[in-house]
Amino acid sequence: MSTIPHVAVFQKKEIRKIIYKNEWWFSVADVIEVLTDTVNIRDYIKKMRKRDTILDAYWGTNCPPLEMIAKDGRKRYEILTAEISKATFGLIPSQYKKLKNLKHQNLRDHMNDLELIFSMLGERVTTEISQQEKPDTFNKNKFVAKRGGNIAGNARKQTEKELGRPVVTSDNYLSMPEIIKKLN
């Protein structure tokens, strides 16, 4: 996977971009900042997702997190996602993809409903805690990511106990026959 960071300039403002799967991918936050002149990108995205339930439901699929250099020069996005995933499922995304025998495919596209629900729960709780506490350092953000993931992880473990089976499986959702997908 080639992830070479670059910067595009639009109306004298920088937009981070990266080559991923031989295509240019742009930072959603940077595009929104340039197009809206908002001062609080996170809040704008939160309101946008709240207004559009379909966008919100598919946010991780439509906007997969890619590792980019943050404006302060640090790599974050992938690290925090890995923290949430590890606390939620006991696996970082690369381990999860290996379990499902995926190479370049989007992990979310191959999750069953429960895997998606717990993934989204971990991310959403992390977002809520972050918006409430407004962590101002990477280590504080990392701690918030672990806490949000732990809440989803505890819910997953309780669900597994009630169902008597694991939520996390090696099953590859998109490779299941169509009839099985409809039954899930």
N, C-alpha and C positions, 0 to 999 in steps of 0.2 A: 504494500500500500504506500503510495507516494503522498506525502503530506508536506509539501514545500510551501512555507508561508510567503505571501506576497502582500502588497498593499496597492489598492487602486485609489485613484483620486477622483472624486465627483464633487463638483461645486466647491472646490478647495478644501474638501474634507476627506479624511482617509477612511477607506473601507477595507478591512482585512479580508483576504481571500486565500484560498488554498486549492491545490490540485489534488483531487480525490477521485480515484477510479477514472483517471484520464479526463475529468471534467472540472471546471472551475466551480467552487462552492464559496459563497460569500457569508460573512458574519451577519446574521439577522439583526443583531443589536446595532451594528454599525449602519446598516441600511436604514433601519427605523430612525436612528439618530439623524442621519443626513436628510431623510425625506420629511421628517416631522419637526425638526429643531427642538425636540423635547429635551428637557434638562434631566429627566429621570427615566432612563430607558427601561429599567426593570418594571417600574410602575406602569409605564405605557404598555409594555408587553402583557403585564398581568391584566390590565383593563381590556386589552384587545382580545385576549384569550377568554376572559369572562363574558364578553359580548358575543363571541362566536364559539358556541359549544362544540361544533364539528372541528374547528381549528384546534381547540383545546384537547379534544379527545385524541387527535392524531399528531399532536405537537412533536413528540419524540420520533415519530415515523416520518413526518414531513420535514422536520428540522433535526436530523440526527446530530448529536454533539460530536464535533471534531476537535482535535487538539489544535488550538491556535495560540499564538502569543498574545497575551492580554495587553491592553494599552500601557500598562505599567511595566511591560517587558517580561512578565512571568507566564509560565505555562500553568493553566488551571483546569480548564473545563473538564478534560478527560480524568484528571486526578480526583476531582470531587464526585464525578459520576461513578468512578470505581469505588470510592468510599461508601456511597449510598448502596451500590449493588452488593458489596461485600457484607455490609451490615444487614441487608435485606435477605440475601440468598446464600451468603457464605462463599460467594464466588465473585471475582472481578469480571468485567465483561469479556475479556480475552479468554478466561477459563470457561465462562458460560458458553461462548461461541465454540470452544473446543469440545465441550460436552455435547453440544448439538451438531457437531461435525460441520460447522460453518467456516467459510474462509473469508469472503469479501461481502457476504450478505449482511443486511441489517438484522441484528439480533431480535429486535421487537417484531419484525415481520414473521418470525419463526417461534414466537411464544404463544402458549395457549392463553385462554382468558384469565385464569388465576395468576399466571406469571405476569401478565400485563397489569392486572389490577394491583398486585403487590409492588411492582416496579413503579407504577404511577403513584401509589400511596407513599412510598419512600421519598420520591421526588417532591410530591406536593407538601408533605409534612416538613421536609427540609426547607422548601420555599417559604412556608408559613413562619417557621421558626426564624429563618433568616430575615424576613421582612419585619418581624417583631423585634428581634434583638439587634439587627443591623451590624453584623460582625464586620470589623474594619481591617482585619488581617487575614492572610491566607490560612494560618493555623486555626483561627477562630471559625472561619468558613468550613474548614475540614472537620472540626469538632461538631459543628452544626450538621454537616452531612452525615456523620456517624450516628448522631442522635436521631435524625429523621429516618435513616435506614434501619436503626434498631427498633423503632416503633413498628415499621412495616415487617421487619424480621420476626418480632414477637407475635404479630397478628398472623403471619405465615405459619409459624410453628404451632400456634393454637389451632389454626385451620387444619393443618396436617394431622394433629392429634384427633380432632373431631372426625375427619374423613378417613383416617387410618391409612393414608397414603401420602407420598411426597407431592408437593406442588411442583418443585423443580424436577424436570425430566429431560432425558436426552431426545425425546420426541421432537421432530421437526415439523411444526404446525403446517407450513405450506406444502410439505411433501405428503401429507395425509390425503387419502382419497376425499373427493368433494363431499360425499355423503357424511363422512365422519365429521368434517368441519361444521356442517350444518347442524349436527346433533350436539356439538359443543356449544 
